[in-house]
Amino acid sequence: MQTIKIDLGSRGYEINVGQDLLSDPGIFSKFIIKKDIAIITNKTVGPLFKDVLKKSLNGAKKVICLELDDGEKYKDHESLNKIYATLLENKFGRDALLIALGGGVVGDITGYAAATYMRGIDFIQVPTTLLSQVDSSVGGKTGINHALGKNMIGAFYQPKAVMIDVNCLNTLPDEELSAGLAEVIKYGLIRDSEFFDWLEQDMDTLLARNANTLIKSIIRSCKNKAEVVAEDELETKQGIRASLNLGHTFGHAIETAVGYGNWLHGQAVAAGIVMAAFMSKEMGFLDERDFDRIKKILAHARLPINPPDISQSKFLDLMASDKKNRDGKISLILLKKIGQSFQTEDYDLNTLEKTIQTKSF
């Protein structure tokens, strides 16, 4: 097991990465003694891993499990209220602990429930998808979706720990693995060109689920995110934590337009990254060679590089609801080159419209 520290003072915590973590009582012991624990999972992940996890929670006062419906469209108020109701019916107090066992949807909604139940209780992230292991479980962003926008209701709330068991990826569908690789590739694009070079060379090994290669990519991704989060926890500094949203302004619009769950988050982000890269090229920052490398690696990871057919007016309207926007302007994360990103509202609207109108890159 390898450990990465998130340096946030009293809110700091450790990310533990390795194999067979779910069946290791030792890594959970200091968090669970004499506590009421609720494992929040979904109907796909629960049957695979909840029993193994329960056996590692010896020492807890009580352990219950709630299985939510599976899918992005269930990251909503109804599912959130199911968590609240379960906690209240079982008389869980402020000393209770939630454990998020699942992908990004489970992690986000469990974190938001922890942030708001009795004004805040502890929770632990146990991410089971590659996307959640390298992105959503780290950094304290929690929340739910609204019909008019993705992740528009939420809070910054840090977990007590993140436990990443790479063995969980053995049961992950191929398209979910690829979706996670979109976020892995993102770190290389925004701040770590050497990592991007390595990913270009080792993509086939990652797709083959080689454990050592996966662990290396997860640790490198988490270290990148840990550094960004430590520098800008609440996304208040221009372009620092916001850089983690490369491709997301376009991607969130895609997810909302086609209906939550019809495109996986990572698939939408991949198409969004290509759109951001194209716009960067059109503005004279990114050269043609780097643009081609970006398209090639995403296609190699079996990800879409073209957006679905969405009208320009709808695309712009959905992008206008993005959380990064300021003073009514759509804020974008663009690339100067591979490994260097920047945040801007200073661009020609015609260039944005050309990017949205382009259906094949």
N, C-alpha and C positions, 0 to 999 in steps of 0.2 A: 504494500500500500504506500502511496505517495501523498503528501499533504501540501496544500497550497493555502496560505493565509490571506484572508481579506482584511486589510489594515484599516479599520474604521473606529479605532479606539474602543470604547465600551460596547459598541455594536459589532465589533469584529468577530470573525468566525473562521472555521477551517473547512476547506473542501478536501475530502478524502477520496482518492481515486485508486481503484484496484479491482481485483477479482474476488468473488465470494464474500463481499461485504455484507450482503443481506443476511447471511447465515453466521455472522460473527457478533455474538452478544457483547463482546468487549468494547466495540466502537459505539454502541448505544448506551452502555451502562450508566455513564455519568449524567445522562439526560433524563432517565426514566424512573429513577428510584421513587417509589411511593406516589407516582403520578397517575392520574386518569389520562389515558391515551386514546385518541381517535385516529385510526388510519383512514385517510380519505383517498380513494382510488376510483377506478371505473370498472365497468363490467367486462372489459377485455383484459386489463392488467391484473385485476384482483385475483381471478382464478389461477393466474400463473405464479404470483409472488407473495400474496398476503399470508399464506400459511408459513412460509419460510421466515418472513419478517416477524410474525407473531412469536415464533419460537425464540427469536433473539431479544424479545422484550421482557424476559424474566426479571422480576423486581418491580415491575409496574403494579400499581394498585388495581387497575382495571384497564382492559384493552377491548375496544369495540372497533368495528369496521363498517364504513359506509361506501357502497359502490354506486357511483353516479353513472348516468348514461355516457357513452363514449362519443366524443366528437366536439369540434370547435363550436358548433351551433348550440351546445349545451353549456358553454361558458357564459352563463346568464344569471339573472336574479333568481330564477326558479331553482336552479341548482344550488346557488348560494344559500337560499332560504332552507333547502333540505339539510345543509350542514348546520345552520343555526338551530333548526328544530331538533336534529339529532343530539346536539350538545345540550340543549335545554331539557329535552326529555330524559337524558341520562344524568342531569344535575351536575354537569361539568362546571367547575368554577374557574377563577382566574389563574389557578396553578395547574390547569390542564395543559396538555401538549398535543398538537396536531402533527401528524406525519403525512406528507404528500407523497404518495406512491403512484407514480405515473409520469405522463409526458407534460408538455407545457400547459395544457388546459388545466389538468389537475393541480399542478404546481401554482399557477397563477390564482386560481379560485380558492385553493386552500390557504395560500398566503394572505389573500384579501380577507378571508373569513377570520384568520388569526389576528390580523391587524384591527379588525372591527368588533369581534366578539368580546363583550365586556371591556371594551376599549383597549384590547390588546392582550393576547396570550402567546406563548412560545410555539414555534413550529420548526420542523426539520424537513428539508427537501431530500427525497430519495428518487431522483429522476431515472426513468427507465427507457427514454428514447435518446438518440444522439443529439437531437436538437435541444432538448431540455438539459442534457448534461453539459453542453458547451455554451448555452446561452440563458434560457429563461430561468433556470434554477439558481443562477448566480447574479447577485447585484441588488436584489430586494424590490424589483418591480413586480407588483401584484395587481390583480384586477379582473374585471369581467368586460364582456362586449355589450354594445348597444346596437340595436337594429340600424342606427344611422352611422355607426363608426366602431372600429375595432379598438379595444383596450381604452375606451374613453372614460371608464369609471374605475378608479383604483387608488392605490397608495404605495409609497415607498415604505417597505417594512422588511427588515433583514431577518433571515432564518437564524437559528442557533447553530446549524451545521448543514453541510451538503454531503451526502453519501452517494458516491458514483460507483456503481458496480457494473463494470463493463460486460459481465456475463449476461446482463439483461438484454443486451443487444442481439444475442443469439436468436431470440424469438421475434425480432423486429422485422416487419415486412420490408422488402427491398426498397420500395418507394419512400418509406419512412426513413430508412438509412440515408438515402440520397437527399431527402429534405433536410436532414441534419447537416449534411456536408455543405449545404449552401451557407450556413452560419459559420462553419469551420473556414471555408474559403474567404468569407468576409473579413476575418481577422488578418489574413495575409494581405488583403487589398487595402485595408484602412491604415495598417500600422506595422506590418511585419512581412516585408518582401522576401526575406529568407525562408520564412514559413511557406509562403506562396510557391517559391521555387521547389521546396521539398514536396509539397502537395502535388505539383505537376508530375513529379517523378514517381510518387508512391500511391497515386490514385487507385490503381488496380489492386494493390494490396489492401487498401482501405475498403474497397468494394467487396473484397473477398473476406472481410471481417477478421483479418489477422489481429489477434488480441493485443500484441505488443505495439503494432502500428496504431491501432485505435487508441490505446492508452496514451501513446506519445502525442497524438493529435488532440486528444481531450485535454491533457495537461497543458500543452502549448496554448490552446484556445482559452482555457480557464485562467492561465497566467496573464494573458493579454487582457482579458476582461477584468481580472482582479486589479491590475494596474490602473485601468481606466476608471473603475468604480471608486478606488481609493482616492483618486485625484478629483473626481466630480460625482459624488454619491447621488446628488439630487438633480443632476442635469441642469445646473445653473450657469456653468461656464461655457462660453461660446465655443461650439465645435468639439468639445472634449468627449463627454459621454454621448452626446448626440451623434458622434461618428459611428457608434455601434448600430445606428439606424440606416446605414448604407443600403439602399434598395427598398427600405421599408415604407417610405412615403408612397412610392409607386405600388409596392407589394400589398400594403394594407388596402389601398383602393381596389386592387384586383380582387382580394379576398371578399371585401364587402360587396362589390358589384356582382360577382358570380354566385354569392351565397356562401356563408361560412361552412367550410368543410368540403366544398366542391374542388377547390385547390388547396393542397396542404400549404401551411405557412411557408415552409422552406421553398416550395415550388414557386409561390408568388414572389418571395424575396429574390430568388434566382432571376426571374424575369425582370424584377425591379432593379436588380444590380446591373443587368445589361442595359436597361433604359438609362440609368444614372451614368453608366460608362459612355453610352452613346452621346448623351448630352454633354458630358465632360469633353469628349472628342470634338463635338461640334463647336464648343466654346474655345477650342484651341489649347486645352490643357493636356489631355491624354493623347498619345500618338497612336497611329493605326496599328502598330505591332502589339502594343499593350492591350488595345481593344480586342484584337483577335485572340490574344492569349486568354483573356477573360471569358470570351464566348467559348473557346475550346475547352477550358477546364470545367466549366459548368456543364457543357454537353457531355464531357467525359464522365462526369459524376451522375449522368442520366437525369439531368434537370432541364426544364424548359428554358429556352433563351428568348422566346417570343411571347408577348402577352396575349390574352384572349381578346376577342373582338368586343371592345367597349367603346361607346361613343365618346368623342372628345369632351362634350359638355358634362357627361356623367363622370368621366375620369377626373376632370378639373374640379368638379363639385365635391367629389369624395376626397381629393387631395387637399382641398381647402379646409377640411375638418381635422387635419393632422395636428397632433399636440405640439409639434416643434414650431408651428407657424407663429409669426410675430407681426403685429400691426396690420393684419389682414393680408400678409404676403406669405406665399407658400415657401417654406424653408426647405432646402434640399442639401443632402450630403453628396458631394461630388468628389472626383478623383483628379489630383494633379499628375499622379503616376501610380503605378502599383506600389503600395506601401505608404502612400501619403494621401490623406483625405482632407476635406475642408467643408465647412458649413456656409451656405450663402443664400441670401434672398436677392442678390444682385445678378440678374440674368435677363436676357431678352425673352419676353413672353413668346415670341415667334419660335424660339429654339425649343422651349418647353412644348409648344403645340406641335412642332415637327416631330419631337420625340414620341408624343402620344399617338400621333397619326401613323407613325411607322409600325407596320404590323409584322415585318420580317427583317431581322437584323443579320 
